[in-house]
Amino acid sequence: MQTEVDVLTEQPKVRTIHIFVEFSKTDHRKVEFDTDHVTGAQIKARAGAQPNSDLGRRVHGKIEFVADDQLIEIKDGDHFVILPAGTIS
């Protein structure tokens, strides 16, 4: 979890991570997490994807498969794609 300390209250403040999940050319959903480590299943659930769909991460113009139980680090602005099951190998 990414936390910073508020200089006035000295209380930890949680930083929200914003990612984007593409379902189609016209359906891109902004998804928020309060932690920078999530599983593929958490991304799909938060985005409203079908549990049996494939999740891919856009990295340098390529799509990398993300398994449901795979814990990954996310950063602001990361892009993911939802595709029919079995599409990403």
C-alpha positions in Angstrom: 0.0 0.0 0.0 1.3 3.4 -0.8 1.0 5.7 2.1 2.2 9.2 2.7 2.1 11.2 5.9 0.0 14.4 6.1 2.4 17.1 7.3 -0.2 18.9 9.2 -1.9 16.0 11.0 1.0 13.5 10.9 -1.6 10.9 10.0 -1.0 8.4 7.2 -2.9 9.2 4.0 -3.6 6.6 1.5 -2.8 7.3 -2.2 -5.4 6.1 -4.7 -4.0 4.2 -7.8 -6.0 4.8 -11.0 -5.9 2.2 -13.8 -7.8 1.8 -17.0 -9.6 -1.4 -18.2 -10.6 -1.7 -21.8 -13.6 -3.8 -22.7 -14.0 -2.5 -26.3 -12.8 0.4 -28.4 -15.5 2.6 -26.8 -15.7 1.1 -23.3 -12.7 2.1 -21.2 -13.3 2.0 -17.4 -11.3 3.9 -14.8 -10.7 1.7 -11.8 -9.4 2.8 -8.4 -7.4 0.9 -5.8 -5.9 2.0 -2.5 -3.0 -0.4 -2.8 -0.4 -0.9 -5.5 -0.5 -4.8 -5.3 -3.6 -6.5 -6.6 -4.5 -9.8 -8.3 -6.0 -10.3 -11.7 -9.3 -11.4 -10.1 -9.4 -8.2 -8.1 -9.0 -6.0 -11.2 -11.7 -7.9 -13.1 -14.1 -7.8 -10.2 -13.6 -4.0 -9.6 -14.0 -3.3 -13.4 -17.2 -5.4 -13.6 -15.8 -8.1 -15.9 -17.0 -11.6 -16.2 -14.9 -13.9 -13.9 -14.2 -16.3 -16.8 -12.8 -13.6 -19.1 -9.1 -13.1 -19.8 -7.2 -10.1 -18.4 -4.2 -8.7 -20.2 -1.9 -5.9 -19.3 -0.6 -3.5 -22.0 3.2 -3.3 -21.8 5.3 -1.6 -24.5 2.6 -2.2 -27.2 2.1 -5.9 -26.3 -0.5 -7.6 -24.1 0.7 -9.8 -21.3 -1.7 -12.3 -19.7 -2.5 -11.7 -16.0 -3.9 -14.8 -14.2 -6.7 -14.4 -11.6 -4.4 -15.5 -8.7 -1.4 -13.5 -10.0 -0.3 -10.7 -7.6 1.0 -7.7 -9.7 2.2 -4.2 -8.9 0.1 -1.5 -10.5 0.9 2.2 -11.2 -1.2 5.2 -12.0 -2.3 5.1 -15.6 -1.6 1.4 -16.2 -3.8 -0.1 -19.0 -5.5 -3.5 -19.0 -7.7 -5.3 -21.5 -10.6 -7.7 -21.0 -10.9 -10.4 -23.7 -12.9 -13.6 -24.1 -11.6 -16.6 -22.2 -8.7 -18.3 -24.0 -7.8 -15.3 -26.2 -4.5 -14.5 -24.5 -1.9 -17.2 -24.4 
